[in-house]
Amino acid sequence: MESEGRGSQDSDHQKPVQKRYQTLLPATDSTPIGAFTRSLLSEPRKLPPKRRLVLVACLRCRTKKEKCDGGRPSCGRCISKETECQYEVDDARTSRSSALRRKCDSLEEENTQLNELFCLLRKKPRAEAEDILSRLRNAEEPVSVLKTIKEAELLLPCSSPEYGSESAPERRKPQETEASAENLSAQAPAAAQIKVRASPWTAVARRGVVSDLISSFFAWDNLLLYSFVDRESFLKDMELGNPKEARYCSPFLVNAICATQCFNSVRAGKAGVMSGADLQHRFLQEAKELLALEAGRSSLTTAQGLALLFSISIYNVIDRPNLSYRYSYCEMLKKLNLEGRLSRIRNDPNYGGERQALARALWGFFIFESIVASGYFHAPSLSMPRVDVAGAFPDNLNSMSSVAPTPPLERADSFQSTGTVLDDRTYSPAGVHGYFDACADIAKLLYESMCHNADYSFDTGSAEDLRTRRGLYSKLTKLPKSWPAALRPEARLSPQSCLLR
């Protein structure tokens, strides 16, 4: 019995004990545990931020072997230490090794260019070497002088009959190049009656091209639009070849004149094809570089060159007219006070040439500014000169009162295929009596008209306004009748009469 009872107890002891767990209901949205679980599932896991890679550390952090955050202009560690922060590399996106590699390449290229410049000085003739040295003294970067010289190398031999009879362009020795340049000057077109030296005024082209451009300027554009440059004073200073002593000629003005004439010059076009570059663009770039060297210095030649650059900006349809050139030459002329200078030397017989150059500059700029202001339809920035026009243009082709009327046609003139009256010897416009007086009359009328348009003291369309406009129109209709017959196209066709028309 006992054994049976003990066996039953052991069997009961071996049975597993069943645990009863309390049934849990699912969590509701209102419980904080459910909200926390949902936020964990919806939000991405936030990883610790990585350390920002700094390509270049400042000098202090690199010396102290400290971590630099690369802050510019000062890193955080230098700010906390209140010390000066310096970087060897300006660009934070460039590594130090890349910056050193670029600097090494730049120094090697500069060394090569300087060696090339030294070879040019050693191999060039003495005259050209002295010209290069003078340009180096005025330039800020010697490499820019080398670039200008390389661009100015014109391959003179060409198949064109004007430049030679060789079939293919080739480089020659300096002595042969000088001889070819002399031949080009001798074979210049008939219109290039003015023979000038290119050096030291410009390094873009040689004397043959420069002579043609200067001749074209004084034969055509100096008649009306650019009459502010006195021919005699300009050519006298240019012939002397001393830019430091010249008062009416400067390298900046010469390059600006050549740039304006490249638009219509066949010779400059051929030279540009031979050199593989645009001469007009190179003259313009040379003028801008020389203008930067002026550093705002006021002079008559600088004002004249600025007016020419303003005209070029209008001619180049791809560029917007640079009005800063116009404002600059107007302010410069006011500072120069040319009328005050004229009044001081009015009765001095030793300053006859200077009086003519200053008076011509005054009236020439007034004519130019009147034409420009009428195009913009506002008042001119320059006032009317108080000097006589005869002082500006004292030649015998100026005054209307002292010269007898010119017949409609003269035997000395010849009609060319273009229908214009040209000089038989120079193929440039023949002189017409009273022409500059007529130009001054037109400029005065434009000045009065634009000043009236800028006057807001009365209402437009009022009786006073209409009366003034009728008076100006009456002056305009009577003006051509007061000119000699040679200035009227219906009586005599000439470049001057067409310009006045």
C-alpha positions as CSV (number, residue, x, y, z in Angstrom):
1,M,0.0,0.0,0.0
2,E,2.7,2.3,0.9
3,S,4.5,1.6,-2.3
4,E,1.4,2.4,-4.3
5,G,0.9,5.6,-2.5
6,R,4.5,6.7,-3.0
7,G,4.3,5.9,-6.7
8,S,1.2,8.0,-7.1
9,Q,2.9,10.9,-5.4
10,D,5.9,10.6,-7.7
11,S,3.8,10.6,-10.8
12,D,2.0,13.7,-9.6
13,H,5.3,15.4,-9.0
14,Q,6.6,14.7,-12.5
15,K,3.6,16.4,-14.2
16,P,4.4,19.9,-15.6
17,V,2.9,22.8,-13.9
18,Q,0.8,24.9,-16.2
19,K,1.2,28.6,-15.8
20,R,-1.7,30.9,-16.3
21,Y,-0.8,34.2,-18.0
22,Q,-3.2,37.1,-18.0
23,T,-4.5,38.0,-21.4
24,L,-3.3,41.4,-22.7
25,L,-5.5,43.5,-24.9
26,P,-3.9,45.3,-27.9
27,A,-2.6,48.8,-27.3
28,T,-5.0,51.6,-28.2
29,D,-4.0,54.9,-30.0
30,S,-4.6,56.9,-26.8
31,T,-2.0,55.0,-24.9
32,P,1.5,56.5,-24.7
33,I,3.1,53.2,-25.6
34,G,1.3,53.0,-28.9
35,A,2.2,56.6,-29.8
36,F,5.9,55.9,-29.0
37,T,5.9,52.7,-31.1
38,R,4.3,54.5,-34.0
39,S,6.8,57.3,-33.9
40,L,9.6,54.8,-34.0
41,L,8.2,53.2,-37.1
42,S,7.4,56.4,-39.0
43,E,10.6,58.4,-38.3
44,P,13.9,57.4,-39.9
45,R,16.7,56.4,-37.6
46,K,18.9,59.4,-36.9
47,L,22.6,58.6,-37.2
48,P,25.3,60.6,-35.5
49,P,26.6,63.4,-37.8
50,K,29.8,62.7,-39.7
51,R,32.8,65.0,-39.2
52,R,33.0,67.5,-42.1
53,L,35.9,66.9,-44.4
54,V,38.2,69.9,-44.5
55,L,40.6,70.0,-47.5
56,V,42.8,72.8,-46.2
57,A,43.5,73.6,-42.6
58,C,44.8,76.9,-41.4
59,L,48.5,77.4,-40.7
60,R,48.0,77.5,-36.9
61,C,45.9,74.3,-36.7
62,R,48.3,72.5,-39.0
63,T,51.3,73.6,-36.9
64,K,49.6,72.7,-33.6
65,K,48.2,69.5,-35.1
66,E,44.7,70.4,-34.0
67,K,41.4,69.8,-35.8
68,C,40.4,72.7,-38.0
69,D,36.8,73.3,-39.1
70,G,37.9,75.2,-42.2
71,G,35.9,78.3,-41.4
72,R,36.6,81.4,-43.5
73,P,37.9,84.0,-43.0
74,S,38.7,82.5,-39.5
75,C,38.2,79.0,-38.2
76,G,36.4,78.3,-34.9
77,R,39.6,77.3,-33.0
78,C,41.4,80.5,-34.0
79,I,38.4,82.6,-33.0
80,S,38.2,80.9,-29.6
81,K,42.0,81.4,-29.1
82,E,41.7,85.0,-30.4
83,T,44.6,84.4,-32.8
84,E,45.2,85.4,-36.5
85,C,43.9,82.8,-38.9
86,Q,45.7,82.3,-42.3
87,Y,45.2,79.9,-45.2
88,E,47.7,79.1,-47.9
89,V,44.9,78.3,-50.3
90,D,42.2,81.0,-51.0
91,D,39.6,78.5,-52.3
92,A,38.2,76.2,-49.6
93,R,37.2,73.7,-52.3
94,T,40.8,73.2,-53.5
95,S,43.2,70.9,-51.7
96,R,46.7,72.1,-50.7
97,S,48.4,69.6,-53.1
98,S,46.2,70.8,-56.0
99,A,47.0,74.4,-55.2
100,L,50.7,73.7,-55.1
101,R,50.5,71.8,-58.4
102,R,48.7,74.7,-60.1
103,K,51.2,77.2,-58.7
104,C,54.1,75.1,-60.0
105,D,52.5,74.9,-63.4
106,S,51.9,78.7,-63.5
107,L,55.5,79.4,-62.5
108,E,56.9,77.1,-65.1
109,E,54.7,78.8,-67.8
110,E,55.8,82.2,-66.6
111,N,59.4,81.1,-66.7
112,T,59.0,79.9,-70.3
113,Q,57.4,83.2,-71.4
114,L,60.1,85.3,-69.7
115,N,62.8,83.2,-71.4
116,E,61.0,83.8,-74.7
117,L,60.9,87.5,-74.0
118,F,64.6,87.5,-73.2
119,C,65.3,85.7,-76.5
120,L,63.3,88.4,-78.3
121,L,65.4,91.2,-76.7
122,R,68.6,89.4,-77.7
123,K,67.7,88.6,-81.3
124,K,65.6,91.7,-82.3
125,P,67.3,94.7,-84.0
126,R,68.4,97.5,-81.7
127,A,65.4,99.7,-82.6
128,E,62.8,97.0,-81.9
129,A,64.6,95.9,-78.7
130,E,64.5,99.5,-77.4
131,D,60.8,99.7,-78.2
132,I,60.2,96.5,-76.3
133,L,62.2,97.8,-73.3
134,S,60.2,101.0,-73.3
135,R,57.0,99.0,-73.3
136,L,58.3,96.9,-70.4
137,R,58.9,100.0,-68.4
138,N,55.3,101.1,-68.8
139,A,53.7,97.7,-68.4
140,E,52.7,96.2,-65.1
141,E,53.1,92.6,-66.3
142,P,56.0,91.7,-68.7
143,V,54.0,88.7,-70.0
144,S,51.4,91.1,-71.4
145,V,54.1,92.8,-73.5
146,L,55.2,89.4,-74.9
147,K,51.5,88.6,-75.8
148,T,51.2,92.0,-77.5
149,I,54.4,91.4,-79.5
150,K,53.3,87.9,-80.6
151,E,49.9,89.2,-81.7
152,A,51.6,92.0,-83.6
153,E,53.7,89.7,-85.7
154,L,52.3,90.1,-89.2
155,L,53.2,87.5,-91.8
156,L,54.0,90.1,-94.4
157,P,54.8,87.8,-97.3
158,C,51.6,86.8,-99.1
159,S,50.2,86.0,-102.5
160,S,48.5,89.4,-102.7
161,P,50.2,91.8,-105.1
162,E,50.2,94.5,-102.5
163,Y,52.2,92.4,-100.0
164,G,54.4,90.4,-102.3
165,S,54.4,87.6,-104.8
166,E,55.2,84.6,-102.6
167,S,52.8,81.7,-102.7
168,A,52.7,80.9,-98.9
169,P,53.3,83.0,-95.8
170,E,56.6,82.3,-94.0
171,R,58.5,84.0,-91.2
172,R,61.5,86.0,-92.2
173,K,64.5,87.3,-90.3
174,P,64.1,90.7,-88.6
175,Q,66.1,92.4,-91.3
176,E,63.9,91.0,-94.0
177,T,60.8,91.9,-92.1
178,E,61.9,95.5,-91.8
179,A,62.6,95.6,-95.5
180,S,59.2,94.2,-96.2
181,A,57.6,96.8,-94.0
182,E,59.4,99.5,-95.9
183,N,58.1,98.1,-99.2
184,L,54.6,98.0,-97.8
185,S,54.8,101.7,-96.9
186,A,56.1,102.5,-100.4
187,Q,53.2,100.4,-101.9
188,A,50.5,102.0,-99.8
189,P,47.3,102.9,-101.5
190,A,46.9,106.3,-102.9
191,A,44.6,107.3,-100.1
192,A,47.4,106.8,-97.5
193,Q,49.1,110.1,-98.1
194,I,50.2,110.5,-94.5
195,K,53.4,108.5,-93.7
196,V,53.9,107.9,-90.0
197,R,55.9,105.5,-87.8
198,A,54.0,102.9,-85.8
199,S,56.6,102.8,-83.1
200,P,56.5,103.9,-80.3
201,W,52.8,104.6,-80.6
202,T,51.5,101.1,-81.2
203,A,52.8,97.6,-81.4
204,V,49.7,96.1,-83.0
205,A,50.6,96.8,-86.7
206,R,53.5,98.1,-88.7
207,R,53.9,101.5,-90.4
208,G,52.1,100.6,-93.6
209,V,48.8,99.7,-91.9
210,V,49.1,102.5,-89.4
211,S,49.8,105.1,-92.1
212,D,46.7,103.9,-94.0
213,L,44.5,104.2,-91.0
214,I,45.7,107.6,-89.9
215,S,45.3,108.9,-93.5
216,S,41.8,107.6,-93.6
217,F,40.9,109.2,-90.3
218,F,42.0,112.7,-91.3
219,A,40.7,112.4,-94.9
220,W,37.1,111.4,-93.9
221,D,36.1,111.1,-90.2
222,N,38.0,114.3,-89.2
223,L,35.7,116.2,-91.5
224,L,32.6,116.2,-89.2
225,L,32.2,113.6,-86.5
226,Y,35.8,113.6,-85.1
227,S,36.8,117.2,-85.9
228,F,38.1,117.7,-82.4
229,V,41.6,116.4,-83.3
230,D,43.8,119.0,-84.9
231,R,45.7,117.4,-87.7
232,E,48.8,119.6,-87.7
233,S,49.5,119.4,-84.0
234,F,48.8,115.6,-83.9
235,L,51.1,114.7,-86.8
236,K,53.8,117.0,-85.5
237,D,53.9,115.2,-82.2
238,M,53.6,111.8,-83.8
239,E,56.5,112.5,-86.1
240,L,58.7,113.4,-83.2
241,G,58.1,110.0,-81.6
242,N,58.4,111.0,-78.0
243,P,55.2,110.1,-76.1
244,K,56.5,111.7,-72.9
245,E,56.9,115.1,-74.4
246,A,53.9,115.0,-76.8
247,R,50.8,117.1,-75.9
248,Y,48.5,116.4,-78.8
249,C,49.4,112.8,-79.6
250,S,49.5,109.7,-77.3
251,P,49.7,105.9,-77.7
252,F,46.1,105.7,-76.4
253,L,44.8,108.1,-78.9
254,V,46.7,106.5,-81.8
255,N,45.3,103.0,-81.0
256,A,41.8,104.5,-80.6
257,I,42.0,106.2,-84.0
258,C,43.3,103.0,-85.7
259,A,40.5,101.0,-84.0
260,T,37.8,103.3,-85.5
261,Q,39.3,103.1,-89.0
262,C,39.5,99.3,-89.1
263,F,35.8,99.1,-89.9
264,N,36.3,100.3,-93.4
265,S,40.0,99.7,-94.2
266,V,40.8,97.1,-96.8
267,R,44.4,97.2,-95.9
268,A,43.7,96.4,-92.3
269,G,41.4,93.6,-93.3
270,K,44.2,92.0,-95.4
271,A,46.7,92.4,-92.6
272,G,44.2,90.8,-90.2
273,V,43.8,87.8,-92.5
274,M,47.6,87.5,-92.8
275,S,48.1,87.6,-89.0
276,G,45.1,85.4,-88.3
277,A,43.5,87.9,-85.9
278,D,41.1,90.8,-85.9
279,L,43.1,94.1,-86.0
280,Q,40.2,96.2,-84.9
281,H,39.8,94.1,-81.7
282,R,43.6,94.2,-81.1
283,F,43.8,98.0,-81.5
284,L,40.8,98.3,-79.1
285,Q,42.3,96.0,-76.5
286,E,45.6,97.9,-76.7
287,A,43.7,101.2,-76.3
288,K,41.9,99.9,-73.2
289,E,45.2,98.7,-71.6
290,L,46.8,102.1,-72.2
291,L,43.7,103.8,-70.8
292,A,44.1,101.8,-67.6
293,L,47.7,103.0,-67.4
294,E,46.5,106.6,-67.5
295,A,44.9,106.0,-64.0
296,G,42.3,108.8,-64.5
297,R,44.8,111.5,-65.5
298,S,43.1,114.3,-67.3
299,S,44.5,115.3,-70.7
300,L,43.2,116.4,-74.0
301,T,44.4,113.3,-75.8
302,T,42.7,111.0,-73.2
303,A,39.4,112.9,-73.7
304,Q,39.7,112.5,-77.5
305,G,40.4,108.8,-77.2
306,L,37.5,108.3,-74.8
307,A,35.1,109.9,-77.4
308,L,36.4,107.5,-80.0
309,L,35.9,104.5,-77.7
310,F,32.4,105.6,-77.1
311,S,31.8,105.7,-80.9
312,I,33.3,102.2,-81.2
313,S,30.9,100.9,-78.6
314,I,28.0,102.2,-80.7
315,Y,29.4,100.7,-83.9
316,N,29.8,97.3,-82.3
317,V,26.2,96.0,-82.3
318,I,27.2,93.1,-80.1
319,D,28.1,95.5,-77.3
320,R,25.9,98.0,-75.5
321,P,27.0,101.6,-75.8
322,N,29.4,102.3,-73.0
323,L,28.1,105.6,-71.6
324,S,30.8,105.7,-69.0
325,Y,33.2,106.8,-71.8
326,R,30.9,109.7,-72.7
327,Y,30.6,110.8,-69.1
328,S,34.3,110.5,-68.6
329,Y,35.4,112.7,-71.5
330,C,32.7,115.3,-70.7
331,E,33.9,115.6,-67.1
332,M,37.5,115.6,-68.2
333,L,36.9,118.5,-70.6
334,K,35.3,120.5,-67.8
335,K,38.3,119.9,-65.6
336,L,40.8,120.9,-68.4
337,N,39.0,124.3,-68.8
338,L,40.2,124.8,-72.4
339,E,38.5,128.2,-72.7
340,G,40.5,129.5,-69.7
341,R,43.7,128.3,-71.3
342,L,42.7,130.0,-74.6
343,S,42.0,133.3,-72.9
344,R,45.4,133.3,-71.3
345,I,47.3,132.8,-74.6
346,R,44.9,134.7,-76.8
347,N,47.3,137.6,-77.7
348,D,50.6,135.7,-77.4
349,P,52.1,135.1,-80.9
350,N,54.2,132.2,-79.6
351,Y,51.2,130.0,-79.1
352,G,49.5,130.1,-82.5
353,G,49.5,126.4,-82.9
354,E,48.2,125.7,-79.4
355,R,45.4,128.2,-79.9
356,Q,44.3,126.5,-83.0
357,A,44.5,123.0,-81.4
358,L,42.5,124.1,-78.3
359,A,39.9,126.0,-80.3
360,R,39.4,123.1,-82.7
361,A,39.0,120.7,-79.7
362,L,36.3,123.0,-78.2
363,W,34.3,123.3,-81.3
364,G,34.9,119.7,-82.4
365,F,33.7,118.3,-79.1
366,F,30.7,120.6,-79.2
367,I,29.7,119.3,-82.7
368,F,30.3,115.7,-81.6
369,E,28.3,116.1,-78.4
370,S,25.4,117.9,-80.1
371,I,25.1,115.0,-82.6
372,V,25.3,112.4,-79.8
373,A,22.8,114.3,-77.6
374,S,20.3,114.5,-80.4
375,G,20.5,110.7,-80.8
376,Y,19.6,110.3,-77.2
377,F,17.1,113.1,-77.3
378,H,18.4,115.1,-74.3
379,A,20.4,118.2,-73.7
380,P,24.1,118.1,-74.6
381,S,26.6,117.7,-71.7
382,L,28.9,120.4,-73.1
383,S,28.0,124.1,-73.4
384,M,28.5,126.1,-76.5
385,P,32.0,127.5,-76.9
386,R,32.5,131.2,-76.5
387,V,35.4,131.4,-79.0
388,D,35.2,132.2,-82.7
389,V,34.9,129.3,-85.1
390,A,37.5,131.0,-87.3
391,G,40.1,130.4,-84.5
392,A,39.3,126.7,-84.6
393,F,39.5,126.3,-88.4
394,P,41.6,129.2,-89.6
395,D,42.4,127.6,-93.0
396,N,41.2,129.3,-96.2
397,L,38.4,126.7,-96.6
398,N,36.5,127.7,-93.5
399,S,35.2,131.3,-93.6
400,M,32.2,132.0,-95.7
401,S,32.5,135.7,-95.7
402,S,36.1,136.1,-96.8
403,V,35.9,133.6,-99.7
404,A,34.1,134.1,-103.0
405,P,31.4,131.7,-103.9
406,T,32.6,128.4,-105.4
407,P,31.2,127.4,-108.8
408,P,29.1,124.3,-108.9
409,L,31.9,122.2,-110.5
410,E,35.7,122.9,-110.7
411,R,38.1,121.5,-113.1
412,A,40.4,120.4,-110.3
413,D,37.7,118.0,-109.1
414,S,36.8,114.7,-110.7
415,F,33.7,112.5,-110.3
416,Q,34.7,109.0,-109.4
417,S,32.6,105.8,-109.8
418,T,31.2,106.4,-106.3
419,G,29.6,109.7,-107.4
420,T,31.6,111.9,-105.0
421,V,34.0,114.7,-105.7
422,L,37.5,113.6,-104.8
423,D,40.9,115.2,-105.1
424,D,42.8,114.0,-108.2
425,R,46.0,113.4,-106.3
426,T,44.9,112.0,-103.0
427,Y,41.5,110.5,-103.8
428,S,40.3,112.1,-100.6
429,P,37.5,114.7,-100.3
430,A,38.4,118.0,-101.9
431,G,38.2,121.1,-99.8
432,V,35.0,123.0,-99.8
433,H,34.8,126.6,-98.6
434,G,32.8,127.4,-95.5
435,Y,32.2,123.8,-94.6
436,F,33.2,124.0,-90.9
437,D,31.1,127.2,-90.4
438,A,28.1,125.1,-91.7
439,C,28.9,122.3,-89.2
440,A,29.0,124.8,-86.4
441,D,25.6,126.2,-87.5
442,I,24.0,122.8,-87.4
443,A,25.5,122.0,-84.0
444,K,24.1,125.3,-82.6
445,L,20.7,124.5,-83.9
446,L,20.8,121.0,-82.5
447,Y,22.0,122.4,-79.1
448,E,19.0,124.9,-79.0
449,S,16.6,122.1,-80.0
450,M,17.8,119.7,-77.4
451,C,17.9,122.3,-74.7
452,H,14.3,123.3,-75.5
453,N,13.2,119.6,-75.2
454,A,14.9,119.4,-71.8
455,D,13.1,122.6,-70.6
456,Y,10.2,121.7,-68.3
457,S,9.2,125.2,-67.4
458,F,6.3,125.1,-69.8
459,D,3.8,122.5,-70.9
460,T,4.4,120.5,-74.1
461,G,2.0,121.6,-76.8
462,S,1.3,124.9,-75.2
463,A,1.3,128.1,-77.2
464,E,4.8,129.0,-76.0
465,D,6.1,125.6,-76.9
466,L,4.7,125.6,-80.4
467,R,6.0,129.1,-81.0
468,T,9.5,128.1,-80.1
469,R,9.4,124.9,-82.2
470,R,8.1,126.9,-85.2
471,G,11.0,129.3,-84.8
472,L,13.6,126.4,-84.7
473,Y,12.0,124.8,-87.7
474,S,12.2,128.1,-89.6
475,K,15.9,128.4,-88.8
476,L,16.4,124.9,-90.1
477,T,14.7,125.6,-93.4
478,K,16.6,128.8,-93.9
479,L,20.0,127.4,-92.9
480,P,20.9,125.6,-96.1
481,K,20.0,128.7,-98.1
482,S,22.7,130.7,-96.3
483,W,25.5,128.3,-97.4
484,P,27.5,128.6,-100.5
485,A,26.3,126.6,-103.5
486,A,29.3,124.2,-103.1
487,L,27.7,122.9,-99.8
488,R,24.3,122.1,-101.4
489,P,24.0,118.6,-102.9
490,E,21.7,119.8,-105.7
491,A,24.4,122.2,-106.8
492,R,27.5,120.1,-106.2
493,L,27.7,116.5,-105.0
494,S,30.5,116.1,-102.5
495,P,31.2,114.2,-99.2
496,Q,30.8,117.5,-97.3
497,S,27.4,118.4,-98.9
498,C,26.2,114.8,-98.2
499,L,27.2,115.0,-94.6
500,L,25.5,118.3,-94.1
501,R,22.4,117.0,-95.8
